[in-house]
Amino acid sequence: MTLRKWFHLFWTTLLLGMIVSIGIGLILQFSDKEFSVMGLSAVGFNVVNMLLGGATISVLSQMGFFAYLIVRFIAAGIIKSKTVWDLLQLTIVIVVLIDLVYLRMTNFEGNDSVLSYSILPLIILIISLGVAYWKVKMTNRNAFIPTLFFMCAVSVLEAVPALKLDNAASSLFMLAPLLVCNAWQILILHKILDNKKS
C-alpha cells in the first residue's frame, strides 16, 4: 500500500463518516426534539458537532480496520489452517452477537423482552451478511468469513461507547456511520492492494 492510496482511503472514509453522521443526526434531531449532540440542541451548533462526531467515528473505524488487519496477519502466521481460523472467526461472531443481547439485557434496568434486545444484533448481522456477500461478488468466496467477522465483531467492539447507553438514538448515531465506514474500507481493500484475494 502506497502513501497516496492510504491518503485516499483515509480522506474518503473521513468524508463518508461526516456525511452519514450529518444525515442521521439531522433525521434524529427533527424526529426527536430531545436529541442533541454533546448537549447542544440548536441546529447550527449540532451540524458542526455532527461533523466532528462523524469525523471521530470514521477515525475510530479506521483504527479498528488497521488493528483488524494486523490481528489477521498475526493470526495467519500462528494458525496455519485456514479452516481453523475461519471456524474461530465464526465462533467469535456468534459469541459477540449473543453477548450483545445478553449483556445489554442484564445491564439495563428495563422490562424489555429478549426480542427487543435482539433487534440491534439482528440488524448488524443482516448488514454484515450483505457486505460479505458483496465482497465475495467483488473478489472471491474466501473473503466471506473475514468480511463477516470484521463487520460484526469489530464493528460491535468499536461501538461499545454507544452500546453502553440504553438509548436508541445514540446507538444509531454511532453505528450508522461506523458500519458505512467499515463497509467502505473492507470493500475497497482489494482495490487498494491490487489483490483479488483480500
N, C-alpha and C positions, 0 to 999 in steps of 0.2 A: 504494500500500500504506500503510495507516494504522499507527500505532504499536501499536494494540490487536491488529491482525492479525499484526504481526511478533512481538509477545509470545506470541501463541497458537502461531505456528509454532515459535518458539524453545523454549517450555516443552514442547510436545508432542514435538518432536524429541529434546529432552534426556531426557524420560521414556522414550521408546521406546528410546533408546540404552542407558539404565541397565537397563531390563527385559531386553532381549536379551542384554546383557553378563552379567548375573547368571545368566540361563538357560543360556547357552553355557558360562560359566565353571564353574557347578556340574556340568554334564554332563561337561566336560573333567576337572574335579577328581575326580569319582567314577569316571570310566573310566580315568584316567591318574594313578596315585598320585604321580608325579613332577611333575605340573603344579602350578605356583604362580604367583601374580601378584605381581610385584615381590619375589620371593624369599621370600615368606611362604606357608607351606603349611597353616596351621591354617584351618579353615573360617570361623570368626568373623572373623579378620583378612582373609581373602580376600574375603568378601562385601562388606566396606567398600571394599576395593581394587577389586573388580569394579565397584561402584557408581561409584567415582571414575574408573576406566578407561572405563566406558561413557559417563559424562558428558563426559570428554575427547574420546572418539571422536565423540560427537554434535556437540560444538562444532567439531571438525575438519571434520566433514561439512557443517556449516552454513557455515563459512568457504569451503569448496570450492564449495558451492552458489552463494553470492553472488559468488565470483570467476568462476564459470561464467556467471552472468547478466550480469556486467559485460563479459566477453570476448565473449559473444554479442551484446550491444548494440553494442560497438565494431565487431565483425566485420560486423554488418548494415549499419553505416554505411560501411564500407570496401568490402566485397564486395556489390555491388548485385544480382548474380544469385543467386537462391535455389538454382538448380541447382548452381552452382559451390560455394556454401557447403555444401550437402548432400554433394556429392562429396568435398570437403575433410574434412568430419567423418567420413564413412565410411572414407576413407583413413587418417585418424588412428586410428580404432578398429581397423582391420586391423593397422596398424603396432604399436600398443600391445599387442595380443594376441599377435602374433608375437614381439615383444621380450620379453614376459613369459615365454614359453617359452625363447627363445634365451639371454637374459641370466641367468636363473636356472640354466639348464643349464650355461653356461660358468663361472659364478661359484662354484658349489658343487662340491666335490671328491667326487663320488659316482659310482657306477656305474649310476645310474638311467637308464632309456631316455627318449627324447624323449616317448614316450607318457605316462609318469608325470608329466613336467613339463607336459604338455598338459591334464591333468585340471582344474587350477585355472582356466586361461583359458576352458576349455570351460564350466565351471560358471558363471563370471561372465557369459559370453556368453548362456547359456540364461536366467539370471535377468534379464539386461538385455533380452533379446528379449521375455520375459514381461511385464516392467514397461512396455516400449514399446508392446506390443500392448494392454495395459490402459489406458495413457494415450490411445491412439487411440480406444478404445471410449468413454472419458470425454469426449474433446474432438473431434479430427478427425485425418485422416491426415497432416497436415503436422507433427504432433507426434512421429511415429515416429523419424525420424533424430536430432533433437536429444535425445530421451529416451535413445535407444540410446547416443549419444555421451557423454552425462552419466553414465549408469550404467556404461559400460565404461571410457572413457578417464579421466574424473575420479575414479572410484572407485579405479582402479589407482594413479593418481598419489597419492591420499590415503593409500593403503595401503602405500606404499613402505617405511616403517619396519618393518612386519611382514614384508614380502616379501623384505627383505634377509637375513632369517634362514631357514635351511633347517629350519624347524620347523613342522609342520602345525598343531599346537595354537595357536601364536602367530598364524599366518595366519588360522585360523578364529576365534580370539578377537577379532581386529581386524576382519576382513572381514564377519562376520555382522552386528554392529550397524551397521557402516558402510553396507552395502548396504541394510539396512532403513531407516536414517535417510535415505539418498539417495533411495530409492524413495518414502518418505513425502513428502519435500519436493517432488519433481518431480510426484507425483500430485496433490498438494493445491494446487499453484501456481495453476492456473486458477481455483480457488475463492477463493483469497486475493485474486487480482487481479480477480475477477469478469469473467474474459475467457475465452472458449471457444477462443481461438487460441493459448494459451500452450503 
